[in-house]
Amino acid sequence: MAQLTLRGFDKEMERRLREVARREGISLNRAALRLLRKGAGLDAPRERTEVVGSALDHLVGSWSESDERELQAAVAAFEEVDEELWR
């Protein structure tokens, strides 16, 4: 297996590596590999955090027509295409 040396870890990265290693009872090297694989999308996620699921079900149908109009007005600028950017 190939060997790679990484330098320049900031304090937050070092803290996170040590936290993962301690929590999972693994070496710092193994923790780094685990985080690298996860960040590169090479490991199947244990939990799909990008999926909403049913967490927002209680909000369905709770907005009034006034709330909807207010939201539509607030985001209207995002619907406009700046023709200068597409030339």
C-alpha distances in whole Angstrom, upper triangle without the diagonal:
4,7,10,13,16,20,23,23,26,28,28,24,24,26,25,21,23,25,23,21,24,26,23,22,19,17,17,13,14,17,15,13,16,18,16,15,19,20,18,20,17,18,22,24,26,29,30,32,33,35,39,40,43,43,45,48,50,51,51,55,56,56,60,61,62,58,57,59,58,54,55,57,54,51,54,53,49,51,52,51,51,52,51,47,47,49
4,7,10,13,17,20,20,24,26,26,22,22,25,24,20,23,25,23,21,25,26,24,23,20,17,17,13,14,17,15,12,16,17,15,15,19,19,17,20,17,19,23,25,27,30,30,32,32,35,39,40,43,43,45,48,50,50,51,55,55,56,59,60,61,57,56,58,57,53,54,56,53,50,52,51,48,49,50,49,49,50,49,45,45,47
4,7,10,13,17,17,21,23,24,20,19,23,22,18,20,23,21,19,23,25,23,22,18,16,14,11,13,15,13,11,15,16,14,15,19,19,18,20,18,20,24,25,27,30,31,32,33,36,39,40,44,43,45,48,50,50,52,55,55,56,59,60,60,57,56,58,56,53,54,55,52,50,52,51,47,49,51,49,49,50,49,45,45,47
4,7,10,13,14,18,20,21,17,17,20,19,16,19,22,20,19,22,24,23,22,19,16,14,11,13,14,11,11,15,15,12,14,17,17,16,19,18,20,23,25,27,29,30,30,31,34,37,39,42,41,43,46,49,49,50,53,53,54,57,58,58,54,53,55,54,50,51,52,49,47,49,48,45,47,48,46,46,47,46,42,43,44
4,7,10,11,15,17,19,15,15,18,18,15,17,20,19,18,21,24,23,22,19,15,13,10,14,14,11,12,16,15,13,16,19,18,18,21,20,22,25,26,28,30,31,31,32,35,38,40,43,42,44,47,49,49,50,54,54,54,57,58,58,54,53,55,53,50,51,52,49,47,49,48,45,47,48,46,46,47,46,42,43,45
4,7,8,12,14,15,12,12,16,15,13,15,18,18,17,20,22,22,22,19,16,12,11,14,14,10,12,15,14,12,15,17,16,16,20,19,21,24,25,26,28,29,28,29,33,35,38,41,39,41,44,46,46,47,51,51,51,54,55,55,51,50,52,50,47,48,49,46,44,46,44,41,44,45,44,43,45,43,40,41,42
4,6,9,12,14,11,11,15,15,14,16,19,19,18,21,23,23,23,20,17,14,13,16,16,12,15,17,16,14,18,20,18,19,22,22,24,27,27,29,30,31,30,31,34,37,39,42,40,42,45,47,46,48,52,51,51,54,55,55,51,51,52,50,47,48,49,45,44,46,44,41,44,45,44,43,45,43,40,41,43
4,6,10,11,10,10,13,14,13,15,18,19,19,21,23,24,24,22,19,15,15,18,17,14,16,18,16,15,19,20,18,19,23,23,25,28,27,29,30,30,29,30,33,35,38,41,39,40,44,45,45,47,50,49,49,52,53,52,49,48,50,47,44,46,46,43,41,44,42,39,42,43,42,41,43,41,38,40,41
4,7,8,6,6,10,10,10,12,14,15,16,18,20,20,21,19,16,13,13,16,14,11,14,16,13,13,17,18,16,18,21,22,22,25,24,26,27,27,26,27,31,33,35,38,36,37,41,42,42,44,47,46,46,49,51,50,46,46,48,45,42,44,45,41,40,43,41,38,41,42,41,41,43,41,38,40,42
4,6,5,6,9,10,11,12,14,16,17,18,20,21,22,21,19,15,16,18,16,14,17,18,15,15,19,19,17,19,22,24,24,27,25,27,27,27,25,27,30,32,35,37,34,36,40,41,40,42,46,45,44,48,49,48,44,44,46,43,40,42,43,39,38,41,39,37,40,41,40,40,42,41,37,39,41
4,6,5,6,9,10,11,12,14,15,16,18,20,21,20,18,14,16,18,16,14,18,18,16,17,21,20,18,21,24,25,25,27,26,26,27,27,25,27,30,32,34,36,34,35,39,40,39,42,45,44,44,47,49,48,44,44,46,43,41,43,43,40,39,42,40,38,41,43,42,42,44,43,40,42,44
4,5,5,6,9,10,10,12,14,15,16,18,19,19,18,14,16,18,14,13,17,17,14,15,18,17,16,19,21,23,23,25,22,23,23,24,22,23,27,28,30,33,30,32,35,36,36,38,41,40,40,44,45,44,41,41,43,40,37,40,40,37,36,39,37,35,38,40,40,39,42,41,38,40,42
4,5,5,6,9,10,11,12,14,15,16,18,16,15,11,13,14,11,10,13,13,10,12,15,15,13,16,18,20,20,22,20,21,22,23,21,22,26,28,30,32,30,32,36,37,37,39,42,41,41,45,46,46,42,42,44,42,38,40,41,38,36,40,38,36,39,40,40,40,42,41,38,39,42
4,5,5,6,8,10,11,12,14,15,16,15,13,9,12,13,11,10,13,14,12,13,17,17,16,18,21,22,21,24,22,23,24,25,24,25,29,30,33,35,33,35,38,39,39,42,45,44,44,48,50,49,45,45,47,45,42,44,45,41,40,43,42,39,42,44,43,43,46,45,41,43,45
4,6,5,6,9,10,10,12,14,15,15,14,11,14,15,11,11,15,15,13,15,18,17,17,20,22,23,22,24,22,22,22,24,22,24,27,29,31,33,30,33,36,37,37,40,43,42,42,46,48,47,43,44,46,43,40,43,44,40,39,43,41,39,42,44,44,44,46,45,42,44,46
4,5,5,6,9,10,10,12,14,13,13,10,13,13,9,9,13,12,9,12,15,14,13,17,18,19,18,20,18,18,19,20,19,21,24,26,28,30,28,30,33,34,35,37,40,39,40,44,45,45,41,41,44,41,38,41,42,38,37,40,39,37,40,42,42,42,44,44,40,42,44
4,5,5,6,9,10,11,12,10,9,6,9,9,6,6,10,10,8,11,13,13,13,16,18,18,17,20,18,18,20,21,20,23,26,28,29,32,30,32,36,37,37,39,43,42,43,47,48,48,44,44,47,44,41,43,45,41,40,43,42,39,42,44,44,44,46,45,42,43,46
4,6,5,6,8,10,10,9,9,6,10,11,8,9,13,12,11,14,17,16,17,20,21,21,20,22,21,20,22,24,23,25,28,30,31,34,31,34,37,38,39,41,45,44,45,48,50,50,46,46,49,47,44,46,47,44,42,46,45,42,45,47,47,47,50,49,45,47,49
4,5,5,6,8,10,10,11,9,13,12,9,11,14,12,12,15,17,16,16,20,21,21,19,21,19,18,19,21,20,23,25,27,28,30,28,31,34,35,36,38,42,41,42,45,47,47,43,44,46,44,41,43,45,42,40,44,43,41,43,46,46,46,49,48,45,46,49
4,5,5,6,8,8,9,8,11,9,6,9,11,9,9,12,14,13,14,17,18,18,16,17,16,15,16,19,18,21,24,25,27,29,27,30,33,34,35,37,41,40,41,45,47,47,43,43,46,44,41,43,45,41,40,43,43,40,43,45,45,45,48,48,44,45,48
4,6,5,6,5,6,6,8,8,5,8,11,10,10,13,15,15,16,19,20,19,17,19,18,17,19,22,22,25,27,29,30,32,31,34,36,38,39,41,44,44,45,49,51,51,47,47,50,48,45,47,48,45,44,47,46,44,46,48,48,49,51,50,47,48,51
4,6,5,7,8,9,12,11,9,12,14,13,14,17,18,18,19,22,23,22,20,22,20,19,21,23,23,26,28,30,31,33,31,34,36,38,39,41,45,44,45,49,51,51,47,48,50,48,45,48,49,46,45,48,48,45,48,50,50,51,53,53,49,51,53
4,6,8,11,11,14,12,10,13,15,13,13,17,18,16,18,21,21,21,19,20,18,16,17,20,20,23,25,27,27,29,27,31,33,34,36,38,41,41,42,46,48,48,45,45,48,46,43,45,47,44,43,46,46,43,46,48,48,49,52,52,48,49,52
4,6,9,10,12,10,8,12,13,11,12,16,16,15,18,20,20,19,16,17,16,14,17,20,20,23,25,27,27,29,28,31,34,35,37,38,42,42,43,47,49,50,46,46,49,47,44,46,48,45,44,47,47,44,46,49,49,50,52,52,48,49,52
4,7,10,12,10,9,13,14,13,14,17,18,18,20,22,23,21,19,20,20,18,20,23,24,27,29,31,31,33,32,35,37,39,40,42,46,46,47,51,53,53,50,50,53,51,48,50,52,49,47,51,50,47,50,52,52,53,55,55,51,52,55
4,7,8,6,6,10,11,10,12,15,15,16,18,20,21,19,17,19,19,18,20,23,24,27,29,31,32,34,33,36,38,40,41,43,47,47,48,52,54,54,50,50,53,51,48,50,52,49,47,50,50,47,49,51,51,52,54,53,50,51,53
4,5,5,6,9,10,11,12,14,15,17,18,20,21,20,18,21,21,20,23,26,26,28,31,33,34,37,35,38,41,43,44,45,49,49,50,54,56,56,52,52,54,53,49,51,53,50,48,51,50,47,50,52,51,52,54,53,49,50,53
4,5,5,6,9,10,10,12,14,15,16,18,20,19,18,21,21,21,23,25,25,27,30,32,34,36,35,37,40,42,43,44,48,48,49,52,54,54,50,50,52,50,47,49,51,47,46,49,48,45,47,49,49,49,51,50,46,48,50
4,5,5,6,9,10,11,12,14,15,16,18,17,17,20,20,21,23,25,25,27,30,33,34,37,36,38,41,43,44,45,49,49,50,53,55,55,51,51,53,51,48,50,51,48,46,49,48,45,47,49,48,48,50,49,46,47,49
4,5,5,6,9,10,10,12,14,15,16,15,14,17,17,17,20,22,23,25,28,31,31,34,33,36,39,41,42,43,47,47,48,52,53,53,50,49,52,50,47,48,50,47,45,48,47,44,46,48,47,48,50,49,46,46,49
4,5,5,6,9,10,11,12,14,15,15,13,16,16,16,18,20,20,23,25,28,29,32,30,33,36,38,39,40,44,44,45,48,50,50,46,46,49,47,44,45,47,44,42,45,44,41,44,46,45,46,48,47,43,44,47
4,5,5,6,9,10,10,12,14,14,13,17,16,17,19,21,21,23,26,28,30,33,31,34,37,39,39,41,44,44,45,49,50,50,46,46,48,46,43,45,46,43,41,44,43,40,42,44,43,43,45,45,41,42,44
4,5,5,6,8,10,10,12,11,11,14,15,16,19,20,21,22,25,28,29,33,32,34,37,39,40,41,45,45,45,49,50,51,47,46,49,47,44,45,47,44,42,44,43,40,42,44,43,43,45,45,41,41,44
4,6,5,6,9,10,11,10,8,11,12,12,15,17,17,19,22,25,26,29,28,31,34,36,36,38,41,42,42,46,48,48,44,44,46,45,41,43,45,42,40,43,42,39,40,43,42,43,45,44,41,41,44
4,5,5,6,8,10,10,9,12,12,13,15,16,16,18,20,23,25,28,27,29,32,34,34,36,39,40,40,44,45,45,42,41,43,42,38,40,42,39,37,40,39,35,38,40,39,40,42,41,37,38,41
4,5,5,6,9,9,9,13,13,15,17,17,18,19,22,25,27,30,29,31,34,36,36,38,41,41,42,45,46,47,43,42,44,43,39,40,42,39,37,40,38,35,37,39,38,38,40,40,36,37,39
4,5,5,6,5,6,9,10,13,15,16,17,18,20,24,25,28,28,30,33,35,36,37,40,41,41,45,46,46,43,42,44,43,39,40,42,40,37,40,39,35,37,39,38,39,40,40,36,37,39
4,5,5,6,5,8,8,10,12,12,13,14,17,20,22,25,24,27,29,32,32,33,37,37,38,41,42,43,39,38,41,40,36,37,39,36,34,37,36,33,35,37,36,37,39,39,35,36,38
4,5,8,9,11,10,13,14,14,14,14,17,20,22,26,25,27,30,32,32,33,36,37,37,40,41,42,38,37,39,38,34,35,37,34,32,35,34,30,32,34,33,34,36,36,32,33,35
4,5,8,11,11,15,16,15,16,16,19,22,24,28,27,29,32,34,34,35,38,39,39,42,43,43,40,39,41,40,36,37,39,36,33,36,35,31,33,35,33,34,35,35,31,32,34
4,6,7,8,12,13,12,14,13,16,19,21,25,24,26,29,32,32,32,36,36,37,40,41,42,38,37,39,38,35,35,38,35,32,35,34,30,32,34,33,34,36,36,32,32,35
4,7,9,12,14,14,16,16,18,22,23,27,27,29,31,34,34,35,38,39,40,43,44,45,42,40,43,42,38,39,41,39,36,38,38,34,35,38,36,37,39,39,35,35,38
4,6,9,11,12,14,15,17,21,21,25,25,27,29,32,33,33,37,38,39,42,44,45,41,40,43,42,38,39,41,39,36,39,39,35,36,39,38,39,41,41,37,37,40
4,6,9,9,12,13,14,18,18,22,22,25,26,29,30,30,34,35,36,40,41,42,39,38,41,40,36,37,40,38,35,38,38,34,35,38,37,39,41,41,38,37,40
4,5,6,9,10,12,15,15,19,19,22,24,26,27,28,31,32,33,37,39,40,36,35,38,37,34,35,37,35,33,36,36,32,34,36,36,38,40,40,37,37,40
4,7,9,12,12,15,15,18,18,21,23,25,27,27,31,32,33,37,39,40,37,36,39,38,35,36,39,36,34,37,38,35,36,39,39,41,43,44,40,40,43
4,6,9,9,12,12,14,14,17,19,22,23,24,28,28,30,33,35,36,33,32,35,34,31,33,35,33,31,34,35,32,33,36,36,38,41,42,38,38,42
4,6,6,9,9,13,13,15,17,20,21,22,25,26,27,31,33,34,30,29,32,32,28,30,32,30,28,31,32,28,29,33,33,35,37,38,35,35,38
4,5,8,9,12,11,14,16,19,19,20,24,24,25,29,31,31,28,27,30,29,26,27,30,27,26,29,29,26,28,31,31,33,36,37,33,34,37
4,6,9,12,12,13,16,19,18,19,22,23,24,27,29,29,26,25,28,27,23,24,27,25,23,26,26,23,24,27,28,30,32,33,30,30,34
4,6,9,9,11,13,16,16,16,20,21,22,26,27,28,25,24,27,26,23,24,27,25,23,26,27,24,25,28,29,31,34,35,32,32,36
4,6,6,7,9,12,12,13,17,17,19,22,24,25,22,21,24,24,20,22,25,23,21,25,26,23,24,28,29,31,34,35,33,33,37
4,6,8,8,12,13,13,16,18,19,23,25,27,23,22,26,26,23,24,28,26,24,27,29,26,27,30,32,34,37,39,36,36,40
4,5,5,8,10,10,14,15,17,21,23,25,22,21,25,25,22,24,27,26,25,28,30,27,28,32,33,36,39,41,38,38,42
4,6,8,9,11,14,14,17,20,23,24,21,21,24,24,21,23,26,24,24,27,29,26,27,31,33,35,38,40,37,38,42
4,5,6,7,11,11,13,17,19,20,17,17,20,20,17,20,23,21,21,24,26,24,25,28,30,33,36,38,35,36,40
4,5,5,9,10,13,16,18,20,17,17,21,21,19,21,24,23,23,25,28,26,26,30,32,35,38,40,38,38,42
4,6,8,8,11,14,17,19,16,17,20,20,19,21,24,23,23,26,28,27,28,31,34,36,39,42,39,40,44
4,6,5,8,11,14,15,12,13,17,16,15,17,20,19,19,22,25,23,24,28,30,33,36,38,36,37,41
4,6,8,11,13,15,13,12,16,17,15,17,20,20,20,22,25,23,23,27,30,33,35,38,36,36,40
4,6,8,10,13,11,11,14,16,15,16,19,20,20,22,25,24,24,27,30,33,36,39,37,37,41
4,7,10,11,9,10,14,14,14,16,18,18,19,21,25,24,24,28,31,34,37,39,37,38,42
4,7,8,6,7,10,11,10,12,15,15,16,18,21,21,21,25,28,31,34,36,35,35,39
4,5,5,6,9,10,11,12,14,15,17,18,22,22,22,25,28,31,34,37,36,37,40
4,5,5,6,9,10,10,12,14,16,16,20,20,20,23,26,29,32,34,34,34,38
4,5,5,6,9,10,11,12,14,15,19,20,20,22,26,28,31,34,33,34,38
4,6,5,6,9,10,11,13,14,17,18,18,21,25,27,30,33,32,33,36
4,5,5,6,9,10,11,12,15,16,16,19,22,25,28,30,29,30,34
4,5,5,6,9,10,10,14,15,15,17,21,23,26,29,28,29,32
4,6,5,6,9,10,13,14,15,17,21,23,26,28,28,29,32
4,5,5,6,8,11,12,13,15,19,21,24,26,25,27,30
4,5,5,6,9,10,10,13,16,19,22,24,23,24,28
4,6,5,8,10,10,12,16,18,21,23,23,24,28
4,6,7,9,11,12,16,18,21,23,22,24,27
4,5,5,7,10,13,15,18,20,19,21,24
4,5,5,7,11,13,16,18,18,19,22
4,5,6,9,10,14,15,15,17,20
4,6,8,10,13,15,14,15,19
4,7,10,12,15,14,15,18
4,6,9,12,12,12,15
4,6,9,8,9,12
4,5,6,7,10
4,5,5,7
4,6,6
4,6
4
